[in-house]
């Protein structure tokens, strides 16, 4: 049977399906008979309700289900026979011209995948990011680890920057207390910028038991709208001063970081390995983003609206679930419009289509060794790497993530081999301060 595929707008297509009434009616009758046997209708024993009553109550719904199923099957058969590259789910619409008494006509409207031609990458510039990890970076990381293990010991002296202080305070605006302007036994570390500068300056130099009135000007853009741009007077009473004490970099410190024998040299090597792995991951991520951007710039592509809508809905659901996992109040009832994610969804769909074409044309599928290498990198940060490796390779589905990462790495290498590459060396702080 010949099939006419009509081109509508952009990637949208239409085919008209003919669903034989004989098949629809036969299947509808069969299901109504099944319904009659199990349905419970007041005034009749189960299975004894008259068929005419069953038909009047359930006939339209059953027939509609049958027609939907027949339409979907007919569309699937045509898609296979005509080798249609269908993107997303079709929608079905009625046809006005019902000129065949033997069949019901319905239109299937759908989108097809676009033809993708990757553009000329030689004209694109890609920034390849690098960073060094040396002794200075290791020292800086160890200092951060020391600060994370800071202990505070009570001292009898004036409060200094770096001390943890405990205070009682009450704030008033024009002599009137305001919501959120008072607290008891409130701890914070002086000099860390946790409080407004004028507030911290008022605490600096106080001793336990001393009080002071401090005038504080709230900025115009202060997060508390009720006090933004206003001046408050806080009565502050200092109740405790504790001095920060950092651990020495010694055997005990090394043991606390997981070095069983407390060897400080081993600890430094372990820190270097972990930091180098994280720096490599972050720089590779930045380079990958630059390579992906080059692919997007080089390639013009039409996007199936259905795929973009599906991806936007998925992103919205993902963010909602993140809010739920974080314990956000009433997050389960949050209604996030999918439109918020359209731009991100378009980028993801476009890259998915471009990468699929690029990998196919240039045979960029990863080898088993490459996939194993990605898994090995994951596993290396765990106490028992082999156990992690075994877990991944015990189920092929678990390897989907590592396989995708290996494909992306091959794509990045391919792009770097074609585009104009500008190497940029970043400092350790720039890399570690970047979002990753």
HELIX and SHEET records of a PDB file:
HELIX    1   1 UNK A   21  UNK A   38  1                                  18    
HELIX    2   2 UNK A   51  UNK A   81  1                                  31    
HELIX    3   3 UNK A  121  UNK A  123  5                                   3    
HELIX    4   4 UNK A  135  UNK A  148  1                                  14    
HELIX    5   5 UNK A  197  UNK A  203  1                                   7    
HELIX    6   6 UNK A  251  UNK A  256  1                                   6    
HELIX    7   7 UNK A  264  UNK A  298  1                                  35    
HELIX    8   8 UNK A  305  UNK A  325  1                                  21    
HELIX    9   9 UNK A  331  UNK A  333  5                                   3    
HELIX   10  10 UNK A  338  UNK A  341  5                                   4    
HELIX   11  11 UNK A  342  UNK A  362  1                                  21    
HELIX   12  12 UNK A  368  UNK A  379  1                                  12    
HELIX   13  13 UNK A  385  UNK A  393  1                                   9    
HELIX   14  14 UNK A  396  UNK A  398  5                                   3    
HELIX   15  15 UNK A  399  UNK A  418  1                                  20    
HELIX   16  16 UNK A  428  UNK A  433  1                                   6    
SHEET    1   A 4 UNK A   6  UNK A   7  0                                        
SHEET    2   A 4 UNK A  12  UNK A  20 -1                                        
SHEET    3   A 4 UNK A 103  UNK A 112 -1                                        
SHEET    4   A 4 UNK A  86  UNK A  94 -1                                        
SHEET    1   B 2 UNK A 125  UNK A 130  0                                        
SHEET    2   B 2 UNK A 420  UNK A 425  1                                        
SHEET    1   C 4 UNK A 151  UNK A 154  0                                        
SHEET    2   C 4 UNK A 231  UNK A 245 -1                                        
SHEET    3   C 4 UNK A 164  UNK A 173 -1                                        
SHEET    4   C 4 UNK A 176  UNK A 189 -1                                        
SHEET    1   D 3 UNK A 151  UNK A 154  0                                        
SHEET    2   D 3 UNK A 231  UNK A 245 -1                                        
SHEET    3   D 3 UNK A 211  UNK A 217 -1                                        
END                                                                             
